[in-house]
Amino acid sequence: MTKKYILKTQTVPAERSAVETYLAPPPPSKGKIIGLDCHPDTFTAAVFVGQTPHDARKIGSRENLSLEALLKWAAAELTPQDIILMEAGSNSFELCKRLGNLGLKACVLESCHVGKHAKTYADNDKMAAARIALVYLAGNAPCVWVPDEQSRERRELLHAYRKAVGDHTAATNSIKAYLNGRGLRLGKHGLDEKTTSQWILDQADWSVLQKNILTEHLANITESKERRKRLYRLIAAEMAADPKMMRCMKVLGVGIVSAFALLAVIGDIGRFHSPEKLVAYIGLNPGQRQSGKGKDIRLGVGRRGRGDIRHLLIQGAHAIMRSGRNTPLGQWGWKLFARKGNRNVAVAAIARKLLVQVWHLLHGNPPLALESDTSFRIKLQKLAVALGSTLRTGIGLGKTLEDTIKTLLSRCQTHPEPSASPCETPQPA
C-alpha cells in the first residue's frame, strides 16, 4: 500500500496478539533510534537521537556484529525507551523476537518502501543502517505485522507444502517433456499407477543411460509425492486441533488447505477492523487509476496482496460457479456473469464474498454462504482420511472414520461470541 500514515502506538488487550496497524510507533522523546542493517551473519547498527530527519543527530554506530555480539550490545547499551528498526528480511522476525525477549522495542519496516530510498551511487552496511533510521524519522515507512509464534509455524508449514506441490508438478512435467522428446505420450496412463513405469520401458528400446534417466525422473515423482502427503497430514493435524479452522470449512468453497492457509496468513483477525481491510490485504479489491478528465482506468484484482490466498479463493469461486444454481451464491454469480458478460468478474466477486464470510465467521458472526450438512461432513471425512488411523488414535479422535467425524463435529459446535457487525448479505455488484 502506498498511503501515508500518521504513526501511532496502540494498546492491545493481554488475551489478544498484536494488532496489525501497518504503522510504526512514533519516535521516542527520550530514547534513541537505532537503524539496523541485517545480514545472515553480520549486523550493522546506527544510533540516532531526534524527532525528525532535520534535527536527527547520529551519536554512534557498530559495524560487523555477529548475532551474539549484537544481542549482548543491545542488552548492555539499549533501554526499553529506545526503538530498534530493521528492514523486513528472512531473519527479521526472529531477531525482533529475540530483542523483545530482552525487553526492548523493535519494529520491522516494509522492505519495498525502505529500498526506494537507497542511493544508487554509493551504498554500504553503515549507510543502509543510517538510512533505515532516517526513513523512519521521515514518517514515510509503514511497518509490517510480526506474526506470533503459532502463525509463524503455520506459515512455514504452508510454505513447505506449497513448495512440495510445486516440486511434484515440476517432476511430473519433467518426465512428460522427456517422453515427448522421444515421441511418446502417456495418454490414459497415470504416473501414480504402478504399471506405468513398466509401460514406459516397453515403449522403446532404451539405452542403459536412458533407463537410468527415466529411473531418476520416476524417483523424483515418488519422492515429491510422499513429501507432499506428509506435509498434508501435518496440515490435517493442525486443522483437527483448531476448531476455528474447521469452522472455516463450513463456508462454501473453503476446503482443508484453504482453511489452513487463511488462518495461517490472517493470524489474529482482530488486526483487520473491517472486512474491507482483509479484502485489501489479500488483494481481491478492484483498483482504479484516475487523474483529471483524461485518465480513468479501472483495474481488476491481482498483482497485489497475498496471491497464494487469492488463488485458493479463486479456485473455490470457480467450484461454486461450476455447481451452477445449487446455492444462492452460485445463482448470484451467474446473474452477475450474465450482466457483466465476463466470467472472471463474477468469479472474483464470489471470491471476495467468500473472504468477507470468513471475516465474519472469525469475528463470531454467523456466515450466510454455508455448506450443506452433507458437504461439510464430506470435508470432515476427507480430513479424517488424511490423518490416517494411527494419527487419529494418537490425538484422541477415535479409530474409525465415524468416531473421528463425530468428534470433529462436536469440536465445531462451540462458536465465539458474536461481534456487533452484521454479516454481509450478497448483493448485486
Residue, then its C-alpha position, 0 to 999 in steps of 0.5 A: m500500500t502506498k498511503k501515508y500514515i500518521l504513526k501511532t502506538q496502540t494498546v492491545p488487550a493481554e488475551r489478544s496478539a498484536v494488532e496489525t496497524y501497518l504503522a510504526p510507533p512514533p519516535p521516542s522523546k527520550g530514547k534513541i533510534i537505532g537503524l539496523d542493517c541485517h545480514p545472515d551473519t553480520f549486523t550493522a547498527a546506527v544510533f540516532v537521537g531526534q524527532t525528525p530527519h532535520d534535527a536527527r543527530k547520529i551519536g554512534s554506530r557498530e559495524n560487523l556484529s555477529l548475532e551474539a555480539l549484537l544481542k549482548w550490545a543491545a542488552a548492555e547499551l539499549t533501554p526499553q525507551d529506545i526503538i530498534l528498526m530493521e528492514a523486513g528480511s528472512n531473519s527479521f522476525e526472529l531477531c525482533k523476537r529475540l530483542g523483545n525477549l530482552g525487553l526492548k522495542a523493535c519494529v520491522l519496516e516494509s522492505c519495498h518502501v525502505g529500498k526506494h530510498a537507497k542511493t544508487y551511487a554509493d551504498n554500504d552496511k553503515m549507510a543502509a543502517a543510517r538510512i533505515a533510521l532516517v526513513y523512519l524519522a521521515g514518517n514515510a515507512p509503514c511497518v509490517w505485522v510480526p506474526d506470533e509464534q503459532s502463525r509463524e509455524r503455520r506459515e512455514l508449514l504452508h510454505a513447505y507444502r506449497k513448495a512440495v506441490g510445486d516440486h511434484t508438478a515440476a517432476t511430473n512435467s519433467i518426465k512428460a517433456y522427456l517422453n515427448g522428446r522421444g515421441l511418446r505420450l502417456g495418454k490414459h496412463g497415470l504416473d501414480e499407477k504402478t504399471t506405468s513405469q513398466w509401460i514406459l520401458d516397453q515403449a522403446d528400446w532404451s539405452v542403459l543411460q536412458k533407463n537410468i534417466l527415466t529411473e531418476h525422473l520416476a524417483n523424483i515423482t515418488e519422492s515429491k509425492e510422499r513429501r507432499k502427503r506428509l506435509y498434508r497430514l501435518i496440515a490435517a493435524e493442525m486443522a483437527a486441533d483448531p476448531k476455528m479452522m474447521r469452522c472455516m470449512k463450513v463456508l462454501g468453497v473453503g476446503i482443508v488447505s484453504a482453511f489452513a492457509l487463511l488462518a495461517v496468513i490472517g493470524d489474529i483477525g482482530r488486526f483487520h477492523s473491517p472486512e474491507k481491510l482483509v479484502a485489501y490485504i489479500g488483494l481481491n479489491p478492484g483498483q482504479r487509476q484516475s487523474g483529471k478528465g483524461k485518465d480513468i482506468r479501472l483495474g481488476v484484482g491481482r498483482r497485489g496482496r497475498g496471491d497464494i490466498r487469492h488463488l485458493l479463493i479463486q479456485g473455490a469461486h470457480a467450484i461454486m460457479r461450476s455447481g451452477r444454481n445449487t446455492p444462492l451464491g452460485q445463482w448470484g454469480w451467474k446473474l452477475f456473469a450474465r450482466k457483466g458478460n465476463r466470467n472472471v468478474a463474477v468469479a472474483a466477486i464470489a471470491r471476495k464474498l467468500l473472504v468477507q464470510v470468513w471475516h465474519l465467521l472469525h469475528g463470531n458472526p454467523p456466515l450466510a454462504l454455508e455448506s450443506d450438512t452433507s458437504f461439510r461432513i464430506k470435508l470432515q471425512k476427507l480430513a479424517v482420511a488424511l490423518g490416517s488411523t494411527l494419527r487419529t488414535g494418537i490425538g484422541l479422535g477415535k479409530t474409525l472414520e465415524d468416531t473421528i467425524k463425530t468428534l470433529l463435529s462436536r469440536c465445531q459446535t462451540h462458536p465465539e461470541p458474536s461481534a456487533s457487525p452484521c454479516e454481509t448479505p450478497q448483493p448485486a455488484 
